[in-house]
Amino acid sequence: MNQPKWTRKLLFIALGAVILIALLLYRVRGTPFQWQLFLTTFYRVNWIWLGASIFLMLLTYVGRALRWEVMLRPLGHRLSLRKLVYDTAIGFTAVVLLGRPGEVVRPYLISVSAGVSFSSQMAAWLLERMLDLLVVLLLFGFGLTHIPAHTQALGPGLRWILGAGGYLVAFIGAACIVFLILFRNFSEPIRRRLLSGLTFLPTKHYERADQMLAAFSQGMESTRDPLFLALLLAYTAIEWVIIVGSYYTLFRSFPVTAKFEITDVVIFFGFVAFGSIVQIPGIGGGIQVASIVVLTEIYGLPLEAATGLAIFIWIITFVVVVPFGLLCAFHEGLNWSKLRHLPQDVPL
């Protein structure tokens, strides 16, 4: 593992992202980008509130580890919270550095640590994602119904986000609920039905598919026990309360958003959460652009201040875990170059 190399890479990516956003905004506005106003956003940060935001965001990884521990219980395997936090931090660091292919790192590390199948932990990962998406659905719905009355006429960019996002979130939310209900109550019939449609496969591949579906069904066991399901929902709710709290303290760090109420933070987060669906290695995705659009068109912030805030939002949301994740990987003796090739090498 070469920490300085990754650190330099992140710095160059961050600088490139700033320059790219500035150039794009210059083309859109047709007026010069006021760099002095942009830099002032960084100079006037309240570091106490910013420190609180970082602490809360790091705390969310502990919450994710606790939720994953619940999903391990039906398999008859337990892991210490410390180990789960380590694997969680390393996994999210892999997502930042590798993009979406890095998502397999966390379930793989946990499967090795707990001695369970990788497929079962991919099922746990999918369950986690569905629970998070359902929360995003609620936040986005709240944002749609609580747009501030002082908002100016919405531009075409934000109208597109609202229109497409509304249909997208309705479809994803319905699909998640149907999937959870089906696999909670009818996992065995669904498994048999899928296998009956795969009889054309050679024996070796058919048996492999059977093993994968069995492991996947096993990974969904935590939704069948009412107590475990209640714990999953409770940990998910607590997780997102902490995330919103991190954003609230982040906005308190800047004079231009210091007067934001918790309602404003929830509205902002409901819209911007969709930006994290698109992931670019090292950059994160549409969350920066969505942040700028919402801050300028809904809350009327200057473009330069919104751009500075978008960069901080990206750092808090994605990058803040990277130093901790690298330290955890070093402590566990993991070879980062091998983790980088894990998405191609790991068998399901």
DANORRA-V344169 format. One line per field, one symbol per residue. ss: DSSP state (@ for helix, = for strand, . for the rest). psi: psi as a letter, one per 40 degrees, with the letter a starting at -180 (. if undefined). Layout:
BEGIN
ss: ???
psi: ???
END
This chain:
BEGIN
ss: ..@@@@@@@@@@@@@@@@@@@@@@@@@@@.....@@@@@@@@@...@@@@@@@@@@@@@@@@@@@@@@@@@@@.......@@@@@@@@@@@@@@@@@@@@@@@@@@@@@@@@@@...@@@@@@@@@@@@@@@@@@@@@@@@@@@@..........@@@@@@@@@@@@@@@@@@@@@@@@@@@@@@.@@@@@@@@@@......@@@@@@@@@@@@@@@@@.@@@..@@@@@@@@@@@@@@@@@@@@@@@@@@@..@@@....@@@@@@@@@@@@@@@@.........@@@@@@@@@@@.....@@@@@@@@@@@@@@@@@..@@@@@@@@@@....@@@@@.@@@@...
psi: hgdddddddddddddddddddddddddddeiihgdddddddddfhhddddddddddddddddddddddddeddeefhiiidddddddddddddddddeaddededddddddddefiidddddddddddddddddddddddddddefhidehihhidddddddddddddddddddddddddddeddfddddddddddeeeeiidddddddddddddddddedeedhddddddddddddddddddddddddddeehdeedehiddddddddddddddedhhhheddaeddddddddddddefiiddddddddddddddddddeddddddddddefihdddddeddddhi.
END
